[in-house]
Structures are given as structure tokens and as C-alpha cells.
Amino acid sequence: MNAMAGSLVLVALLASGAAAQRADFEARREAARSELRGALEGYVEWCQASDLFNERRKACELLLELDPLHAAALKTLGYTRDKGGAWQPPAKPKAFRDFDKEALAEAPARWRAATDGYVQAMIGLLGAGELSAEQREQAAGEALRFDADNARLHALLGDVASDKGWVLPETLRAKEQREVLRGYVKQALEGAAAVAVPAALSERERKIPLRFEAVAAPGLRVVGTASKEELQLTAQAVLALESFLQAVFASQHELPLDTTVFLLSDPAQRAPFVAHHPGIPPGNRAAYEKLEGGGVQGTNDFAFWTGDMQRRIDGSVRLVLGYWLSGAFQIDVRQGWVYEGFGLFLTRALVRTRMTWLADPATVGDPNADVVLRQKLLDPATNWMDESLRLLQEKRQPPLGELFKKNALQLTTEDVLTSYTLATYLLEAHPEIVPKLLSRLGTGYSASAAFQEGLGMDLATFERHLARWLKERN
């Protein structure tokens, strides 16, 4: 048998095995449902004898889910047959009441008894360990519907107990990791405080016809027309950024020793800066006209000239952060979701803002809807995780397989929000896999493959998993 024929046989065997597994699952579930129908019919008879007509309604509605043509349940709920024999719902739903208070107090135990066999059957399916991810979710969902606090069931699902009930392990891990990240930020900022001191201008800085002042620290200069306070705060933020990133990614990568950040207090100062910076050739100057700031190619210089002090600090940190990611992991704008998602998350963690988006999402997709969402996300009061959960619940989230293919300039605002959410999940829930994941992405490894290998879930399963995590996180 040649290799191609062998591969075809293997594919056929796998497909046959998957089909058999699906058929076995459906058969076992249908058998359990048949038993559940019988148990519910017994519960209905008890409700009828006990004058618990609203409880009887609940059971009949479930019977119709299991068997849409269950005649006794249809009649109880007021359905009638038309001339053609088809069942028609009542014009006005019937009202039901429970009359026997003693029997009503007994009803929960009887309901559990009626449904417990089905719960145990679903737990048995889960415990066998032969289900696909989709089948596991189906079996678990049906069991949880009747016994939401079943400890054995949650143990099989890998859930853990918390003060808010059963949750994903990542939910507790993320809560702990947020404290770790806050500790990294505090340590980094304290270590960078008061390190930068006033410094004389260098020869190349004096050649730029702007009234510059400068502060310097080991390996860093911050130069500009901005206030001394802004120069000092920016120097502290950039120095802290390096320490923070090293802690987050367990990396020893450092910024170049001649890193320089230029801060211009007036956007009009961009033109003389660009015209006289020795690293910007005349032919490249026009490219800076549409930018809020940027790095000077071929140098370790960065400049930002847009907005107020907070905006410029945010932008400077974001630019330097991108440069660090490039040096440490070869991550750049080609890996759009990583560049924007991690960039925004880490900038906010350090300086509490996320104002600089290197992509321009408002130019793609539906421009009007995109601008509305972008403005909402730029509002400091907006909770991005709430918005991301809403996106998932409304099924408006971008398909991850497509998102992973885009560079930063192709991202929509919904893409940016999803990228931020993915970075948040990875850094909070699975920080141990992030360095390897980014290293693989930086060397051209398939994003979908790297993501699935790192988390052990296919993308469709992960999207459902992420929705639950977001709900629990909030």
C-alpha cells in the first residue's frame, strides 16, 4: 500500500470512528431521555393528584421538549387539533396554580427524583471519557440544567468551587494573577522613581530647532518641549515598562542603551522635528504627516506629538512596548491581534490608559458602527470586558481563524476588542504559555495551530469557553 492510499484509509477509518461515536452518543442519550419521559409522566400524575397544576405545567413543557407530539402534555397545556389533525397552541396561554402547600413543599424532592436518573446517565457519559468536545458540552449542559450544584459533575468538568459557586479554574487563576500583575507594576514604578535626572542636550538634539530640555537615566533619554514634569513621568514610565515586561514574560530582554523618547507639546512642532532629525531622510518625511507619533527607522528614537500629557505618555509607552516585543519575540504589526491586544493590555496595566491604537479600525468594515464602538471604547469609564462579553453573547465576535490572519492595519474595532480580550485571557489565565506562544508566532508559526496547541482546545470550543470565563470574570 502506498503512502497516499494509506492516508486515505486512515482518514476513512477516523471518519468512520467519529460517526460511530456520534451514533453511540445519540443512542445512549435517547435511551436516557426515554427514561426521563417516563419519570416525568409519573411526576405529572402526582402533580395532578396533589392539585399542583403549575408544577404539572413545568413538567409538561419539558415533556414537549423531549417529545413535541406528546399528546397528554399538549392537551394539558391547552393545545387543540385543527381539521387537518395538526396541534395548534391556545390563543391565550392557560393559567395554572398550585393549591396544596404541603405537596408543593414536597415537589422539589420529587422533581429531583424524577430527573436524577437522567443526570446520572449524563454523568456516566462524561465519565466514560469517549466524547468529543461538543458532546461533552451537550451532556454537561443537560445535566447541569437539572442539578446545577452536582459536585461529581463539576469535578468531571474540571470546575472548582469558589465563593460565587462552581467556576472555571482559569477564573480563580486570573483573579490571583491580576494581583501578581499589579505587584509587578508597583515594583517596576517604584524602581523607576526619581532615577531620571536633568541632562544637557546632545549635539544632534541641539541641531533640531526646538526649545528642548532633557532628562536622562541609564540607557534612556527623554527630550522635548513638554514640561519637566512630563519628561520625568515619561522617563519613569519607560524605565518601569522594561522592568514590567521582563517580569511578565520572564525575559531578560532589554531596550537598547541609547533609547531616546522625544515629546513635542504642540503638533505643529512635528514638521521641524522631522525635517531636522538626522535619522529621517527627506524622502521619508511625508510619511510622518499622518501619524500621531512613531519610531525613527534605523534608530532607537521614538517621538510623540499628539494630545495632552496623558496622551503623550500613553503613546510613548505604547511605541516603546511594541519595540520591546519586536526585539524579544519578533512580534510586529504583521501579527495584528498580538500587537494590538498585548500592547493595549500592557499599556493600560502600567499607565492605566489605552489611548493609542496603532491600527486605524475606523477605516474598515462598517465605518459608522466602527466609529461608534471605537468612541465607546475610548471612554475611560467603559469596561472593555463587559463589551467583549456582549460581543460574544450577540454573536458579533470576529471568527478567530480570520482574526489571526490580519495585520494591525486590517483590524476593525471589534477585532481590536477581541484581541485585547485574548491577551487578557492569556496573561491572566495562562501566563505560563505566553512566552512560548509569542516566540512561535514571531517565527511564522501558524497562529491557529499555536493557539490550539497551547490551550488544548479547538477554536470553536475555546470561543464558548471564553464566553463562560468572561461571564465569571465579571
N, C-alpha and C positions, 0 to 999 in steps of 0.2 A: 504493500500500500504506500503510495507516495505521500509527501507531506501535506499537499493540498487536500487529497482525499481524506487523510486522517483528520485534518482540521474540520472538514465538513461533517464527518461522522461525529466528532466531539461536539460541535455546535448543535447537531441534531439531538444527541444524547442529552445535552444540557437543556435544550428546549423541551424535550420530552419529559425530563425530570421535573422541570418547573411547572409544566402543565399538570403532571400527576400530583405535584404538591398542592397546586391550587385546587384541583378537584377534590383531593382528600380533605383539605381545609373546609371547603364549602360543604362537603358531605357531613363532616363532623359538626360543623356549626348548625346545619339544617336539622340534624338529629337533636341537638341541644335545644333548638328553637321549638321543635315539635313537642318536646317535654315541657318547655316553658308554656306553650299554648295550653296544654292540659292543666298545668298548675294554675294558670290564670283563670281558666274556666271554673276551676274549683273555688278560687277566691271570689269570682263573680257570684257564684251560688251562695257563698257565705254572706257576702255583702247584701244580696237580695233578701236573705232570711233575717238579716240583722238591721234592715232598714237603713243601710249606709249607701244611699243612692249616688252620692258624689264620688265615693270611693269606687263604686261599681263603674261609674263613667271613666275614671282613670284607667281601670283595668281594661275596659272595652276599647279605649283609644289605643292602648298598647297592642291589644289583640289585632286591631286593624293594621297596625304597622307590620305585624308578623304575617297576617293573612287578610289582605284588603277585601276579600269576599266572605269574611266570617259573618254568616247570616245573623246569628244571635246578637253579635256586637252591633251590627248595622241597625237592627231593629231597636235595640236598646237606646241607641243614640239618635233615633228618630228618622232614620233613612227609610225611604219607601221605593217600591219598584214602579217604573213607568210602564207604559203599554208595551214597550219592547223588552221588558224584563230587566232593564239596567237599574242599578241602585242610584237614587238621587238624594242628595243631602236635604235636610229640612230647610225651609225658607228662613226660619228663625231657630237657632240652636236651642235645644231643650235645656231648661234649668233643672239642676239636681241639688238635693240637700241630704245631709246626714242627720238622722233623728236620734239614734241610740248612742248616748255619750259613753256609756261603759264599753260598748262594742267598738266605738271609734278609738278609744284608748288602746284597745287590743289590736287594732288594724295594722299598725306598723310592724309588729312581730309577725303577724300572718303574711303581710306583704313580703317581708324578708324570707320567710319560709318558702313562699311561692317562687321567689326569684333566685334563691340560693343555689339551687341545682344548676341553673344557667351560669351563674357566677363561677361556680366550681368547675364547670365544663370549660369556660373560657380560660380560667387559671391553668387547667390541665393542658390546654393547647399551648399556652405561653410557656409552661414548664417543660414541654417536650423539646423545645429548642429547635424546631424544624420549620419555623415560619419565616416568611420574608418580612422585610421591614413594614411593608404595607399591611400584611396580615397581622403582625404584632399590634400595630396601631388599631386595627379594627377590633381585634379580640379585647385589647385593653380598654378601648373606649366603651364597648358594650358592657364589660364587667364593671367598670367604674360608674356607669350610669346607675347601677343598682346597689353598689357597695363602694362608695367613694373613699372610704377610710379603711379598706381591707389591707392589713399590714403585709400579708403574704403577697398579694397582688403588687403592691408598691415595691416590695423587695425584688420581685421578678423584673419589674420595670427599671430598677436601679434608682428609684426615688429615695429621698432622705427626708426624715421628719424635721420640721422647723416650727418656730412659734407661729407661723402662718399656715401650718398644715404640711402636706407632702409636696415637695418641690424637687426640681432637678438638682443634682449635685452641683452643677455649674452656678446655680442661683446662690447657694451658700458660699461657694468658692469665690464668686465675683464680689460678693459683699466683703469678704475678707481681703481680696486683692485690691479693692478700692482703698482700703486703709493702708495697704502696703504702698500703693502708688502715691497716696497723699504724704506718706512718710518720705518717699524718695524726693518729692517736690520740696518739702520742708527742709530736708537735709541739703539739697542742692542749692536752694536760695540762701540758706544761712551760710553755706560755704563760700558763696559768691559775693556776699555782702561786703561792701567797703573795700573790695580788692582793687578796683579801678581807681586810678589817681590822675589828676590833670597832667597833661603831657604837651610838649612843644610839637608844632606841626612839622611833618617831614618835608623834604624838598618837593616831592611830587604833589603833596597836598597843597603846598603854597602856590603851585602853578595853576591851580583851579581858582578862578577869580570870584570866590565867595568868602564871606567872613566866617571862617571856620574856627571852632575850638575843638579840642581833643581830650579824651581820657584814654588811658592805657592800662592793661593788665597783662600778665604773662600770656603771650600768644594771641592777644586781641587788642585792637584799637577801635574806638568808636569816635567818629569825626563828623562834625556837621554844623549847620546853622541853627539847630534846635537848642533849647535851653540846656544849661548844665545839668539840671535835674533829669531831663530826658536822656542825655548822654549817659549819665550814671546808671539810670534804671535799665537802659538798653544793654549796657555792658554787663550788669548783674544778670539780666535775663539770659543773655547769650552764654555767659560763663556757666550759669546754672543749667542751661539746656544741655550742654555737653555732659555734665555730671549726671543729669537726669536720664539721658538716653543711654549712657553707659550702664546705669543701674537697671533700667527697664529691659534692655536687650542682653544683659550680661556680656557686654562687649568692652574691649579696651580701645576701640577706635577713637581717634582724637581729631579735632579740627586742625588744619594747618597752623603753624606758629605765626604766620603773617596774616591771619584773618582780620579783615577790616570792614566795618559797617559804617556807611555814610548816611546821615539823617538830614534831610532837607525840610525845613519848616514851611516852605512855600513851593507848590508845584511848578511855579514859574522858574525856579532855580534848577529844574531838571535840564533845561537847554544848555546853560553854561557848564554845568557839571559834565554832561555827556560830550559836549564839544571839546572839553579840555582834559578829560580823563585820558591818560596815556595808553590805557588798555583798550579803548574803543576806537577802532578805525573809522574814518569818515563815512565809509560805505555802510557801516552798521548802525549809525546814529539814528536813522529814521525809525528803526525797529523799536526804539525805546519810547517813541512818542505815544504809543497806545498802552503803555504799561504803567502800573502803579508803583512799580519798583522792580528790581531784578538783580541778578548776579552779572558780573562783568566776565564774559567768557575769557578763559585763559588766565584768569587771576583768582585770588581768594577774596575778592572785594564784592560787597553787596551794598545796594543803595535803595532807600525807600523815600518817596517824596509826596505821599498822599495822606490826607486826613489829619486828625489831631494826634496828640502824643500817644494815646492808647492804640490808635490805628497803626501808627508807625512802628510801635514796639511789637504789636501783633504781627505785622508784615515782616519785620526784620527777623523775628524768631522763626516764622514760617519758612523764609528763604534759607536761613542757615540750617534749619532742620532738614529741609529737602537735600541740601548739600551733604549733610552728615549721612543720611540714608543712602545716598548715591555712593559715598565712599565706603560705608560699612557693608552694604548689601547689593550694590549696583542697581538700586531701585531708582527709577526716574519717572518722568511723565508718561512713558510708554505703559507702565503698569498703573493705569489711571486710578483704579479703586484703592490700591495700596497707597499711592502717592497722596491722594486727597483724603482718604479715610484716616490713615495713620497720622498724616500731617495735621488735620483738624483736631483729632482727638488729643494728640500730644501737646499741641499749642495751647488748647484750652486747659489741659491739666496743669500746665506750667504758669500761664499768664491769665487764665480764666476768660479768655475771649477766643472766638473763632471767626474772625472777620475777613481773612484772606483766603480766597478760593482761587487757585491758580488756573483752574478751568473757567470757562465762561458759559455756564449752563444755560443762561437766558437766550442764547442764540440758536438752540437746537430744540427739537420736539415741538410742543405747542408753546410758542413764546409767551402768550398771555398767562396761561396756567403756570408755566415755569417761573415767570417773574413773581406771581402771587406767592407761590411756595417759597421762593428764594427770599423775598422780603420778610415772610413769616419766620424763616429760619435765622435771618439776621437780627431779629428782635431778641435782645438778651433774655427776655422773660420766657421765650419759647423753650419747652422741654423737647429736645430732639428725639429722645427715646419714645416719648408719647406719640410724636408724629410718625416715627418709624413703625410703631405698633399699629397705628391707624392705617398706614400704608399697607401693611400685611393683612390686616383684617378686611380691608376693602379690596384686596387682591389687586392692588395697583403697583406692587413692588416689581422692579425690573427683574427679569429672569437672570439668575446668577451666571449661567453659562454665557449669556450675551454680555453682561456687565464685565466679566473677566477679560473680554476681548478688546475693550475700549481703552484708548489712551485718555489722558486727563482732559484734552480739548474736546473730546467727543461726549463727555458726560452731561447728562441732564441733571437738574436739581434733585429729582428723585434718585438718580444714580448716586449723587454725592451723599444724600441722606443714607442710602443703603450702604454705601462704602464706609461711612462713619460708624454705622451700626455694626458692620462686620468687624471693623477694627476694635470697637468697644468690646464686642463679644470675645474676640481672640485675646486681647490684652487683659481682660478681667477674668475670663473663664478658663482659658488655656494658655497662659503666658509661657509655659514651658516649651510649646511647639513653635512659637512665633519666630525666634531667630532662624531655625532651620527652614521654616516655611519661606521667609523672606529671602534667604540665601538661594533657595531653589528657584524662586520666582525671578530673582535678579540674573540668574544664569540662563534664563529662557525656558525653564521647565513649565509645562502646561499648568496654568493656574487652576483649572478644574481638577486635574489629577492631583496636584499638590494639596489642594484644599481637602479633597475627599480622603486622601491618604492620611493627612494629619488628624482629621476628626473621625475617621472611620464611618462616615455616612455619605450616601449619595446626596446630590444637591436637593432633590425633591424632599427627601426625609429631613435634611437639615433645615430647609425653609419652614417646615412645620415645627421642628424642634426650636428654631429661633423665635417663632411666634409665641410659643409657650414661655420661653425664657424671658422675653420682653415683658409679657404679662406678669410673670412672677417678679421680675426685677422692679417693676413699678409698684 
